[in-house]
Structures are given as C-alpha cells and as structure tokens.
Amino acid sequence: MTSVKQKLLNMLDELTKDQLIRFKWFLKDMTSNLTTSLLEDKTACDLVDLMVDMFSYQAVESTKEVFRKINKNDLVGKLTQSR
C-alpha cells in the first residue's frame, strides 16, 4: 500500500520545474503560514513533508486544489484514483 506521502511525491514528480514554481505560488496563497522564503528552495520531497505537516489529512485535497489551479487536471484524476 502506498502512503499519502508517496502518492503526493509521485504526483509532484510529474511537474516540470516551471509547474512546480507555480504549484508553490498557489500553495502559498492557501494559508498565511506559508511565505515565499519558506517555499522557494523546497524540493518536491520537502513540499510533501511541509504539506502533510500543515494540512494533515487535508494534504491530498489541498494538492488537488492546487493542481486544478495550475491546469493539471490529469494529476487530479490520478490522485483521486490512487485513493
């Protein structure tokens, strides 16, 4: 069984560098606890840890919301199917 962290990491690994930058930008807007300086040097692994720590059980839904905003609906579908 794949863990939530593994699922999220697999999805983030499918993003290009530019898409990952946009992902971070939209993620920052989801909560006031995230700042640009906190996110700018984060790898996909770091982002997964951060999202699970901040959003807990809502990390998957938060990720899907950001994927929709960056027009990665294919990843929303994959993440939904992997549940």
BATORDREN-792795 format. One record per residue (C-alpha): residue in three letters; x, y, z. Coordinates in steps of 0.02 Angstrom, whole numbers, plus 50000, padded with zeros to 5 digits. Example, Ala and Ser with C-alpha at 12.3 -4.5 7.8 and 13.67 -1.06 7.14 Angstrom:
// BATORDREN-792795
ALA506154977550390/SER506844994750357/
***
This chain:
// BATORDREN-792795
MET500005000050000/THR500665017049951/SER500725030350086/VAL499965047550066/LYS501705055050061/GLN502235043149922/LYS500665047149821/LEU500945065849837/LEU502775064249793/ASN502375053849639/MET501185067449580/LEU502385081749614/ASP503745072349521/GLU502675073549364/LEU502765092549366/THR504025102149263/LYS505145114649350/ASP504005129149298/GLN502455119749353/LEU503245116349523/ILE503585135049541/ARG501755138849502/PHE501215125049622/LYS502205133449762/TRP501465150449718/PHE499675144049731/LEU500075133749885/LYS500715149449972/ASP499035157749943/MET498105143750033/THR498725148650205/SER499555163450287/ASN500795151650372/LEU501735149150209/THR502895162550144/THR503875164049983/SER505515162550076/LEU504915146550160/LEU504455138549994/GLU505715144949869/ASP507105132149895/LYS505985117349936/THR506145101349836/ALA504645090449798/CYS505095079549949/ASP505185094850061/LEU503505101049996/VAL502665084450033/ASP503305084550212/LEU502755102650233/MET501015099550161/VAL500715084250269/ASP501315093750423/MET500235109050385/PHE498685101450308/SER498695084350392/TYR497295073650323/GLN496825087650201/ALA498505086950112/VAL497815076849967/GLU496305088249943/SER497415103649955/THR498585096349825/LYS497125092649708/GLU496515110549729/VAL498205117549678/PHE498325105249532/ARG496655112049468/LYS497315129849480/ILE498845125549375/ASN497785115949249/LYS498475098849294/ASN496795090149299/ASP497625074149239/LEU498545073449405/VAL496935077049499/GLY496215061649416/LYS497735050949455/LEU497735056549636/THR495875053049651/GLN496065035649576/SER497515031249689/ARG496485032949848/
***
